[in-house]
Amino acid sequence: MDTSKMIKAYCLKTKEKNVPMHDAVITKTAKGGYMASGNDGKGNKMAAILSEAKALQAIADGVAKKGF
């Protein structure tokens, strides 16, 4: 998979920045924002807050699933 289009986030467990998120699912927050949750490929859970444009682009690129 092309990692340049993948959602990148900070991994709290390993303290790494810009880690590509695998199995990403985009959800909507209670206030209408967008959030991606997935893992780093090693089993560590990750989450990231996204803008609407980035969230919809990730779904359109096929790197994330729509969860709302």
N, C-alpha and C positions, 0 to 999 in steps of 0.2 A: 504494500500500500504506500502511496505517496505521503511521506511524513511532512512535507511542506504545507499541505492543506489541513493537517490534523490540528485539533484544538490542543494548545499547549498550556500547561498549568504548573503551579508550584507543588511539589510533593512534600508534605509536612514530615513524613516519616524519614525520608532519606535526605531532606534539606536540599534538593536539587531544583534549579529553576528551569523553565521552558521544557518540561518533560512532555512528550507526546501522549495524549490520552487515548487509550484503547477502549473499545466497547462503550463509547460515549452515548448518553441519552440526554436530550435537551428537555427540560421541564420549565414550567412557568411558576414564579413565586406568587405569594399571596398578593403582593403589590403590583404584579404585572411585569416584573423583570424576568430575565431568562437565566437559567442555571444549567451547567453541564456537569454530569457526574459519570465517572467511569473508573478505570484503573490504569496503572502505569505499565502493564505488561508483566509485572512481577507479582501481582496480587495485591499491591498497595492501593487503597481507595483514594480517589482524587475528586475534587470539585472545583468549579470555576464559575464566577459570575460573568455573563456575556452581555453585550449590547444586542439589540434586536437584529441588527444587520449581520453581525457575526454569527448569531445563532441560526438564522435562516439560511445564511450562506453555507454553514457546516452541514445542514440538512440537505441542501441542494447538491452539495459536492459528494454526498454519500458517506461522509466520515462520522456522522452522528445520526441517531434515530430520533424521531419525533415522539415525545412522551407526553404530549398535552393534547 
